Amino acid sequence: MPVVRSMTVITVLALSFGLAACGASSESPPTGATSHGLDYKNSPLGLFLDSAMAGNRSPEQLKEALSDYNHQIQQVTMKCMNDLGMDNPPGSSSDASGQNNSGQVSSDTPLNLDDPEWVSQHGYGIVERYRVGGAEDPNQNFEQIIAVADKPYYLALYGPLFFVKDPDKVTYDWKEGGCNGKAKHEVKPVNLLELPQFSGLNKQIEDFWATQESSPAYNTLYQGWSSCMAKAGFPGLVKQADASPSIFAKVKALYAKNTHLDAKTDPELAKLSQEEIRLATQDLRCQQRSDYKKQALKIRFSLEQKFIDGHHAELQALKTVGLKNS
């Protein structure tokens, strides 16, 4: 489902490093994950930004401030929606219950991609989410999936940007963001990077997170994993993060070929499920042979520190404002 706007960096960090679980790429493990003694919570850039946002507040006080901010956003949004006569959110048409009685993966099942036994049964959990979880045709955009009767509600809540396929390429304007945009404009942000004077820094940090995995610093690690996969019969994969998307691309191709595909019974999708398991199993083996995640984390932390060193003045200014505002 498209998002109205890219999450700001502090929000991403809050979700990734402590406040809640967040969907991540294959090289961005979930909350609390460790890699042989290295802890994803110890991200240099993440810790710096957390400290800047906290200012003089304790972690508990910061969590309270964030909770209060979210509550204010909800209250302003609800009032706006009520004023527009949009009192009742549309009901969910799906019944996602995590893991069904067969033990297969549905839309809310946690992925245990570091567990060889789990991977040997489910792969990356991609195909099973279609066969069991009833995921929608991946070639459809959200505007095609959402019920016609529900569109006015989402339009009022998020504005026309909710239906934009690639919101990152659209300049955000709170006036076009529906009631949610109005609320975020009216409520003073806890996230300092949402302040106008730090918009440039916010963009630089977002760009860093989006591109750091393409740094040449990873080349040796990527080449080792790619060579391991090629020798096992899976050529053409440049880096580990390419593995699971290759399966998703094949799922999309099957749906494009057959728009009336029945995910539960389609033989080609069943065959792809087995291919996914073989690929994921070998992927994990190659990661383990090179201590991939530990090495990737070392490189990532080094790149983060270089970013901090190269943006010292801007980051210190952020921290100064954090101290004044706390």
C-alpha positions in Angstrom: 0.0 0.0 0.0 1.5 3.4 -0.9 2.4 5.7 1.9 1.4 9.3 1.9 4.9 10.5 2.5 8.3 9.0 3.3 8.7 8.5 7.0 11.1 11.0 8.5 14.4 9.6 9.7 13.7 9.8 13.4 10.4 8.0 13.0 12.2 5.3 11.0 14.8 5.0 13.8 12.2 4.9 16.5 10.4 2.1 14.8 13.6 0.2 13.9 15.6 0.6 17.1 13.1 0.5 19.9 9.5 1.6 19.8 8.0 -0.9 17.4 8.8 -3.5 14.8 9.0 -2.2 11.3 9.2 -3.9 7.9 12.8 -3.9 6.7 15.0 -5.1 3.9 16.8 -8.3 4.0 19.9 -6.4 5.3 17.9 -4.5 8.0 17.0 -7.0 10.8 14.1 -6.5 13.2 14.1 -4.8 16.5 16.6 -6.1 19.0 18.4 -8.3 16.5 22.1 -9.0 17.0 24.7 -10.4 14.7 27.4 -12.3 16.6 28.0 -9.6 19.3 27.1 -6.6 17.2 23.8 -5.1 18.0 21.6 -3.2 15.5 20.6 -0.9 18.4 24.1 0.5 18.5 23.9 2.2 15.1 26.1 5.3 15.4 23.8 7.5 13.4 20.7 6.1 15.1 22.2 6.7 18.6 23.2 10.2 17.6 19.7 11.1 16.3 18.0 9.5 19.3 20.2 11.6 21.6 19.5 14.7 19.7 15.8 14.2 19.8 15.8 13.3 23.5 17.8 16.4 24.5 17.7 16.5 28.3 14.9 14.0 28.5 15.3 10.5 29.7 14.3 7.6 27.4 11.0 7.3 29.4 10.3 11.0 29.0 11.0 10.8 25.3 8.6 7.9 24.9 6.0 9.8 26.8 6.5 12.8 24.5 6.2 10.7 21.4 3.1 9.1 22.8 1.6 12.5 23.6 2.4 13.7 20.1 0.7 10.7 18.5 -2.3 11.2 20.7 -2.6 14.8 19.6 -2.3 13.8 16.0 -5.1 11.3 16.5 -7.3 13.8 18.2 -6.9 16.5 15.5 -7.3 13.9 12.8 -10.5 12.4 14.3 -12.1 15.9 14.8 -11.3 16.8 11.2 -12.8 13.5 9.9 -15.9 14.0 12.1 -16.3 17.5 10.8 -16.4 16.0 7.3 -18.9 13.4 8.3 -16.4 10.5 8.0 -17.0 8.9 11.4 -16.6 5.2 10.6 -13.5 3.7 9.0 -14.0 1.1 6.4 -14.0 -2.5 7.6 -11.2 -4.8 6.7 -12.0 -7.3 4.0 -9.2 -9.6 5.1 -9.0 -11.9 8.0 -5.3 -12.1 8.7 -4.7 -14.4 11.5 -0.9 -14.9 11.4 -0.2 -18.6 11.1 -3.0 -20.8 10.2 -3.7 -24.3 11.4 -1.5 -25.8 8.7 1.5 -23.9 10.0 1.8 -22.0 6.8 2.7 -18.3 6.4 0.0 -15.6 6.1 0.1 -11.9 6.1 1.0 -11.3 9.8 3.3 -14.3 10.4 6.8 -13.3 11.7 9.6 -14.2 9.4 12.4 -16.3 10.9 14.9 -15.9 8.1 17.9 -16.8 10.3 16.4 -20.1 11.3 17.5 -22.9 8.9 14.5 -25.1 9.8 12.0 -22.3 9.2 13.6 -21.3 5.9 13.6 -25.0 4.8 9.8 -25.0 5.2 8.8 -21.5 4.1 11.7 -20.0 2.1 11.2 -16.2 2.5 7.5 -16.6 3.2 6.7 -14.8 -0.1 4.7 -17.3 -2.1 2.9 -18.7 0.9 1.6 -15.2 1.7 -0.3 -15.4 -1.6 -1.3 -19.1 -1.4 -2.4 -18.9 2.3 -2.7 -15.2 3.3 -4.8 -14.2 0.2 -2.5 -11.3 -0.7 -3.7 -9.2 -3.6 -2.4 -9.2 -7.1 1.0 -7.6 -6.8 0.6 -5.8 -10.1 -2.3 -3.8 -8.8 -1.8 -0.5 -7.1 -3.7 0.4 -4.0 -6.3 2.5 -5.8 -7.3 -0.6 -7.8 -7.5 -2.8 -4.7 -9.4 -0.6 -2.4 -13.2 -0.8 -2.5 -14.9 2.0 -4.4 -17.1 2.8 -1.4 -14.0 3.2 0.8 -12.2 5.7 -1.4 -13.8 8.9 -0.1 -12.8 7.9 3.4 -9.1 7.5 2.5 -9.2 10.6 0.4 -10.5 12.6 3.3 -8.0 11.0 5.7 -4.8 11.2 3.6 -5.7 13.3 0.6 -4.9 12.6 -3.0 -1.2 11.7 -2.2 -2.6 8.4 -0.7 -3.2 7.1 -4.2 0.2 8.3 -5.7 2.2 5.3 -6.8 5.6 6.8 -6.0 5.1 9.4 -3.3 8.8 10.0 -2.9 8.8 11.7 -6.3 6.1 14.2 -5.2 6.7 17.3 -3.2 4.8 17.0 0.0 2.2 19.7 0.8 0.3 19.3 4.0 -2.7 21.0 2.4 -2.9 18.0 0.0 -2.5 15.5 2.9 -6.1 15.3 4.1 -6.9 15.3 7.8 -3.7 13.6 8.6 -1.7 16.3 6.9 -3.7 19.0 8.7 -3.0 17.3 12.0 0.8 17.0 11.4 0.8 20.7 10.4 -0.9 21.9 13.5 0.8 19.7 16.2 4.3 20.7 17.1 6.6 17.8 16.1 8.8 15.9 18.5 11.0 14.9 15.6 13.4 17.9 15.1 14.0 16.8 11.5 10.5 17.9 10.7 11.4 21.5 11.5 11.9 23.6 8.4 15.5 24.5 9.3 16.5 20.9 9.2 14.7 19.8 6.0 18.0 19.7 4.1 19.6 17.5 6.7 16.6 15.3 6.8 16.8 14.8 3.1 20.5 14.0 3.3 19.9 11.4 6.0 17.1 9.8 4.0 19.3 9.6 1.0 22.1 8.1 3.0 19.8 5.3 4.3 18.4 4.7 0.9 21.8 4.4 -0.9 24.3 3.1 1.7 23.9 -0.5 0.7 25.2 0.5 -2.8 28.5 1.7 -1.4 31.7 0.2 -2.9 32.6 -0.7 0.7 30.3 -3.7 0.4 31.8 -5.0 -2.9 34.0 -7.7 -1.4 31.2 -9.0 0.8 28.7 -9.0 -2.0 31.1 -10.7 -4.4 31.8 -13.5 -1.9 28.1 -14.2 -1.4 27.3 -14.0 -5.1 30.1 -16.4 -6.0 28.8 -18.9 -3.3 25.3 -18.7 -4.8 26.5 -19.1 -8.4 28.4 -22.2 -7.5 25.3 -23.7 -5.9 23.3 -23.1 -9.1 21.9 -19.6 -8.5 23.8 -17.3 -10.8 23.1 -13.6 -11.6 22.5 -12.4 -8.0 24.7 -9.5 -7.2 24.1 -9.1 -3.5 22.1 -10.8 -0.8 19.3 -8.2 -0.9 18.6 -9.3 -4.5 17.6 -12.8 -3.5 14.0 -12.5 -2.2 13.0 -9.8 -4.7 13.9 -12.3 -7.5 11.1 -14.5 -6.2 8.6 -11.6 -5.9 9.4 -10.6 -9.5 8.4 -14.1 -10.6 5.2 -13.9 -8.5 4.3 -10.7 -10.3 5.1 -12.3 -13.7 2.7 -15.2 -12.9 -0.1 -12.8 -12.0 0.6 -10.7 -15.1 0.2 -13.8 -17.3 -2.9 -15.0 -15.6 -5.1 -12.2 -14.1 -7.6 -14.7 -12.7 -4.9 -16.8 -11.0 -6.1 -18.9 -8.1 -3.2 -18.7 -5.7 -4.3 -21.7 -3.6 -4.4 -24.1 -6.5 -2.2 -22.7 -9.3 0.5 -25.4 -10.1 3.1 -22.8 -11.3 2.8 -20.9 -8.0 3.2 -24.2 -6.1 6.3 -24.9 -8.2 7.7 -21.4 -7.5 7.2 -22.1 -3.8 9.6 -25.0 -4.0 12.1 -22.8 -6.0 11.8 -20.2 -3.3 12.7 -22.7 -0.5 15.7 -23.9 -2.4 16.9 -20.3 -3.0 16.3 -19.2 0.5 18.0 -22.2 2.0 21.1 -21.7 -0.1 21.1 -18.0 0.6 21.2 -18.6 4.3 24.1 -21.1 3.9 26.1 -18.6 1.9 25.4 -15.9 4.5 26.6 -18.2 7.3 29.8 -19.2 5.4 30.9 -15.6 5.1 29.5 -14.3 8.4 27.6 -12.0 6.1 25.4 -10.1 8.5 28.2 -9.4 11.0 30.4 -8.1 8.2 27.6 -6.1 6.6 26.9 -4.5 10.0 30.5 -3.5 10.5 30.5 -1.8 7.1 27.2 -0.1 7.8 28.4 1.3 11.1 31.6 2.5 9.5 29.6 4.3 6.8 27.4 5.8 9.4 30.3 7.2 11.3 31.7 8.7 8.1 28.4 10.4 7.5 28.4 11.8 11.0 32.0 13.1 10.6 31.1 14.7 7.2 27.9 16.4 8.6 29.3 17.5 12.0 28.1 21.1 11.9 24.5 20.3 10.8 24.2 17.4 13.3 25.5 19.5 16.2 23.0 22.2 15.3 20.3 19.6 15.5 21.5 18.5 18.9 21.6 22.1 20.2 18.0 22.6 19.3 17.1 19.3 20.9 18.6 20.5 24.2 16.7 23.8 24.0 13.4 22.2 23.2 13.5 19.5 25.9 
